[in-house]
Amino acid sequence: MTKSFNLHLSAPAKCSYLEGKQSVSQIIVPPNEINALYYASLLRQGFRRSGILVYRPHCGSCQACMSIRVNVQKFNFSKRFKRIINKNKHLQCRQLPLRWEEAHFELYKRYQTTRHQEQVDELQMRRDYKEFILNSYVDSALLEYRDQHNQLKMVSLIDLSDDGISAVYTFYDPDDKNSLGHYGILCQIDLCRLSSKPWLYLGYWVANCKKLNYKIAYQPAEIFRDGAWIPYNQL
């Protein structure tokens, strides 16, 4: 399905990935016109979602941010990934609609304060959580992971499209040492296979950004560059 959307350029802001750079994004307006069918097409064009906003980087001379997606049918679980799965086999996952759960928010708050040293007023963090995690005009869901004692360990926010899943955001117990971030991605690969969807969209990859290097461990993958998807090993 095709549709013409209006694109708005965001104001320049500090780049989250490259030091000394500024970022600008193309944002689709109005966001409430994007339903699940339109969003699937936009994912294939390198767009991504944050809250109700659907955007992609548009930084003039810098084109370092490129969408990456995993070919789930050809993906092979390495020994390392099999060990991660085995370490987390005690976790139970259930898929939930976007709804407020106090336990989810408390885990999100711990994750932000521990992993990202976020120092935000709690009322503001609650507003940010609702806006970022619980607001969506597309087909979205939460994957909740609990251990054998019913302790919440991880929550993943995903978007569902006709050809794949988009991994939007994951937060987890920062004291757990069982590679939960990787485990969440491996579970989403498995979910794609179970639902016969060929792609797991992992957002943006930047070659010189260490914090995004984990994404290239999931091969074979494709990179969206110059308006087309190309195999990562052909870059």
C-alpha positions, 0 to 999 in steps of 0.5 A: 500500500502506498501513500504520500506523507508530509515530512517535517525536518526536526531541529538539529540536536546532539547526535546520540551516536557520534561525538561532535556531530548533530543530528536531524530527522525526517518526521512524518506528520501527522503521525496519526495517519500511519496505520500498521499497513503504512508503517510496514512500507515505511520500515522497508524505507528505513524509517523507525518509530519512537512513541507516536513519531515515525522518523529516519535520520536526514543529516545532510552530508553525514549518512552514518546511520543505516537501518539494519535487518536480520534475515531470520530464515538464514540465521544460524544460532552460534555456540555463543547464542546457544549458551545465552539461550540455555542460561535463560531457559528458565524465563517464561515469555508472554505477549501483552498489549501496550498497557501500564504495569507498575512492575514494568515501570519500576524495572524501566526506572532501575534500568535507566538509572543504572545503565544510563545514569538517568537522573530524572524526576520520577513524575517526569520519568512516568510521563516519558515512559507512557509517551515512549513505551505505551503510545503507538498508532501501529501494531505494537506489543510488549514481551514480558519475561519472568523467572521461575519465581515470577520475578520480572526480568525483562520487557521488550517493546516490538512493532509487528508488520507484514514482513517482520518485527521491529525491535523498538526498545528493551529494558531488563534487570541491570543486575542480571549477568545472563546477557538478557539484551542478546536473549531478547533479540534471539527470542524475537528472531524465533518469534519471526520464524514462528509467525513466518516473517522473514525480517527482524528490524534492529533499528540503526547501525553506525559503523563507528559507534561501539554501542551499536556494534552488537547488531552486526553479530546477527548474520546474515543481515542487510543494510539500507543504503542509498534507497536499497537493502544490500547484504552487510557483507557487501558493504 
